[in-house]
Amino acid sequence: MKYYPVFLNILGKKCVVVGGGEVAARKVRRLLDCGAQVVVVSPELTTELIILKAERAIEHIAAEYNFQYIAGAVLIIGATDEEKTNAAISSDARSLGIPVNIVDDPQKCDFILPSIVERGELTFAISTGGNSPALARRLREELEAAYGEEYAGLLKILGQLRGKMEKNTGIGTVWFENLLSAGLLDAIRKNDVNGVKKIIRDVTGEEVHID
């Protein structure tokens, strides 16, 4: 099976995680990071999920899984260790046309979750089609080593320049290449704010805000 790669906007949308263990907690964290309205269905919760519930970061349904709990969701993640429950979650979600992921069971999934490397707004998503989590982990570690936090700063700068770059046909590529060749990444890495601003000013004539 070949999966269609996509970045999904789930800001403010209902996402259901069935399960209250460590795996479920990891899935919940990712959903919250993306601004989802997270509902956790499980009789019991890990300490982390209990804290998130107390902080009202998640809604908790303290019950065994039931079909009614997934109504209105835009995606569902099944993170239980019970085969029958996972099968029911997958079947119910598909009957409602809601994308579903059952952890460690690709046959019951409409989508799989990639291994992620994040540098601010920059996201690398790595998938092996479910064939080798070990390879995905290895590639993630290589990307983490190769791309440091300076890339988050670079992307913020490029975002501020994007409007001017798009209005001037062809200038975007020239600016981009010249900024990098002038040592912008190295200046960001060294937290040399004045150096960063000077490079940008020299190459583009523009002023940008640096955090």
C-alpha positions as CSV (number, residue, x, y, z in Angstrom):
1,M,0.0,0.0,0.0
2,K,1.2,3.5,-0.9
3,Y,0.1,6.2,1.5
4,Y,-0.9,9.7,0.4
5,P,1.2,12.2,2.4
6,V,-0.7,15.2,3.8
7,F,-0.4,17.8,6.6
8,L,-3.8,18.1,8.2
9,N,-5.2,21.2,9.9
10,I,-6.9,20.0,13.1
11,L,-6.9,23.3,15.0
12,G,-10.0,23.4,17.2
13,K,-11.4,20.1,15.8
14,K,-12.5,17.1,17.8
15,C,-10.0,14.2,17.8
16,V,-10.7,11.1,19.8
17,V,-8.0,8.9,21.4
18,V,-9.2,5.6,22.8
19,G,-6.9,4.4,25.5
20,G,-5.3,5.9,28.6
21,G,-1.8,4.5,28.7
22,E,1.6,5.8,27.8
23,V,1.1,5.2,24.0
24,A,-2.2,7.1,24.2
25,A,-0.5,9.9,26.1
26,R,2.1,10.3,23.3
27,K,-0.6,10.6,20.7
28,V,-2.5,13.1,22.8
29,R,0.6,15.3,23.2
30,R,1.0,15.5,19.4
31,L,-2.7,16.3,18.9
32,L,-2.6,19.0,21.5
33,D,0.6,20.5,19.9
34,C,-1.5,20.9,16.8
35,G,-4.3,22.6,18.6
36,A,-6.9,19.8,18.5
37,Q,-9.8,19.5,20.8
38,V,-8.8,16.1,22.3
39,V,-11.3,13.6,23.8
40,V,-9.8,10.6,25.6
41,V,-11.9,7.6,26.1
42,S,-10.6,5.2,28.8
43,P,-11.6,4.0,32.3
44,E,-8.1,4.8,33.6
45,L,-5.5,7.4,32.7
46,T,-1.7,7.8,33.1
47,T,-0.5,10.5,35.5
48,E,0.3,12.7,32.5
49,L,-3.2,12.4,31.2
50,I,-4.7,13.0,34.7
51,I,-2.7,16.3,34.8
52,L,-3.9,17.3,31.4
53,K,-7.5,16.5,32.4
54,A,-7.1,18.6,35.6
55,E,-5.8,21.5,33.4
56,R,-8.8,21.0,31.1
57,A,-6.5,20.5,28.2
58,I,-8.4,17.4,27.3
59,E,-11.9,16.0,27.7
60,H,-12.0,12.6,29.5
61,I,-14.8,10.0,29.1
62,A,-14.2,7.6,31.9
63,A,-15.7,4.5,30.2
64,E,-15.0,1.6,28.0
65,Y,-15.1,2.4,24.3
66,N,-18.5,3.0,22.8
67,F,-19.6,3.9,19.2
68,Q,-21.3,7.1,20.4
69,Y,-18.1,8.6,21.6
70,I,-16.5,9.1,18.2
71,A,-19.4,11.0,16.6
72,G,-18.3,14.4,15.2
73,A,-14.6,13.6,15.3
74,V,-12.3,14.4,12.4
75,L,-9.9,11.6,13.2
76,I,-9.6,8.8,15.7
77,I,-6.7,7.0,17.2
78,G,-7.1,3.6,18.9
79,A,-4.4,3.0,21.5
80,T,-5.7,0.1,23.5
81,D,-4.1,-3.4,23.9
82,E,-7.4,-5.2,23.3
83,E,-7.8,-6.7,19.8
84,K,-11.6,-6.7,19.9
85,T,-11.8,-3.1,21.0
86,N,-9.3,-2.0,18.3
87,A,-11.3,-3.8,15.6
88,A,-14.5,-2.2,16.8
89,I,-12.9,1.3,16.7
90,S,-11.6,0.7,13.2
91,S,-14.9,-0.6,11.9
92,D,-17.0,2.1,13.5
93,A,-14.8,4.9,12.3
94,R,-14.8,3.6,8.8
95,S,-18.6,3.3,8.8
96,L,-18.8,7.0,9.7
97,G,-16.1,8.0,7.2
98,I,-13.7,9.2,9.9
99,P,-10.0,8.5,9.3
100,V,-8.7,6.1,11.9
101,N,-5.3,5.0,13.1
102,I,-4.9,1.8,15.2
103,V,-1.5,1.8,16.9
104,D,0.8,-0.9,15.5
105,D,-1.9,-2.4,13.3
106,P,-1.6,-1.0,9.8
107,Q,-4.4,-3.3,8.4
108,K,-6.9,-1.5,10.6
109,C,-5.7,2.0,9.7
110,D,-6.7,4.6,7.2
111,F,-3.6,6.6,7.9
112,I,-0.3,5.9,9.7
113,L,1.6,8.4,11.8
114,P,5.1,9.2,10.6
115,S,8.3,9.7,12.7
116,I,8.6,13.4,13.2
117,V,11.5,15.9,13.4
118,E,10.5,19.5,14.2
119,R,12.4,22.7,14.1
120,G,9.9,25.4,14.8
121,E,7.5,25.5,11.8
122,L,9.8,23.2,9.9
123,T,8.6,19.6,10.0
124,F,10.2,16.5,8.6
125,A,7.8,13.5,8.4
126,I,9.4,10.1,7.8
127,S,7.4,7.0,6.8
128,T,8.5,3.6,5.8
129,G,4.9,2.6,5.0
130,G,4.8,0.6,8.2
131,N,7.5,-1.7,7.1
132,S,10.3,-0.7,9.4
133,P,9.9,1.6,12.5
134,A,13.6,1.0,13.2
135,L,14.6,2.6,9.9
136,A,12.2,5.5,10.4
137,R,13.8,6.0,13.8
138,R,17.3,5.9,12.3
139,L,16.5,8.4,9.7
140,R,14.8,10.7,12.3
141,E,18.0,10.6,14.4
142,E,20.1,11.5,11.3
143,L,17.8,14.4,10.5
144,E,17.9,15.6,14.1
145,A,21.7,15.7,13.9
146,A,21.8,17.4,10.5
147,Y,19.2,20.1,11.1
148,G,19.6,22.1,14.2
149,E,17.4,24.8,15.8
150,E,18.9,27.4,13.5
151,Y,16.5,26.2,10.8
152,A,13.6,27.3,13.0
153,G,15.1,30.8,13.0
154,L,15.8,30.7,9.3
155,L,12.2,29.7,8.5
156,K,10.9,32.6,10.6
157,I,13.0,35.0,8.6
158,L,12.0,33.5,5.3
159,G,8.4,33.8,6.4
160,Q,8.8,37.6,6.9
161,L,10.4,38.0,3.5
162,R,8.0,35.8,1.6
163,G,5.6,38.6,0.6
164,K,8.4,40.6,-1.0
165,M,9.9,37.5,-2.6
166,E,6.6,36.4,-4.2
167,K,5.9,39.9,-5.5
168,N,9.2,40.1,-7.4
169,T,9.3,37.3,-9.9
170,G,12.6,35.3,-9.7
171,I,14.0,37.3,-6.8
172,G,13.0,34.7,-4.2
173,T,15.5,32.1,-5.4
174,V,18.2,34.7,-5.7
175,W,17.6,36.1,-2.2
176,F,17.5,32.6,-0.8
177,E,20.7,31.4,-2.3
178,N,22.5,34.7,-1.5
179,L,21.3,34.7,2.1
180,L,22.7,31.2,2.7
181,S,26.0,31.8,0.9
182,A,26.4,35.0,3.0
183,G,26.4,32.8,6.1
184,L,22.9,33.5,7.5
185,L,22.6,30.0,9.0
186,D,25.9,30.3,10.8
187,A,24.9,33.7,12.2
188,I,21.6,32.4,13.4
189,R,23.4,29.4,15.0
190,K,25.7,31.7,16.9
191,N,22.8,33.9,18.0
192,D,24.5,36.9,16.3
193,V,21.4,39.1,16.0
194,N,23.3,42.1,14.5
195,G,25.1,39.8,12.1
196,V,21.8,38.3,11.0
197,K,20.2,41.6,10.4
198,K,23.2,42.9,8.5
199,I,23.2,39.9,6.1
200,I,19.5,40.3,5.5
201,R,19.8,44.0,4.9
202,D,22.8,43.6,2.6
203,V,21.2,40.9,0.5
204,T,17.5,42.1,0.4
205,G,17.5,45.7,1.6
206,E,14.7,44.6,4.1
207,E,14.5,44.8,7.9
208,V,13.2,41.8,9.8
209,H,12.2,41.1,13.4
210,I,14.5,38.7,15.3
211,D,13.2,37.1,18.5
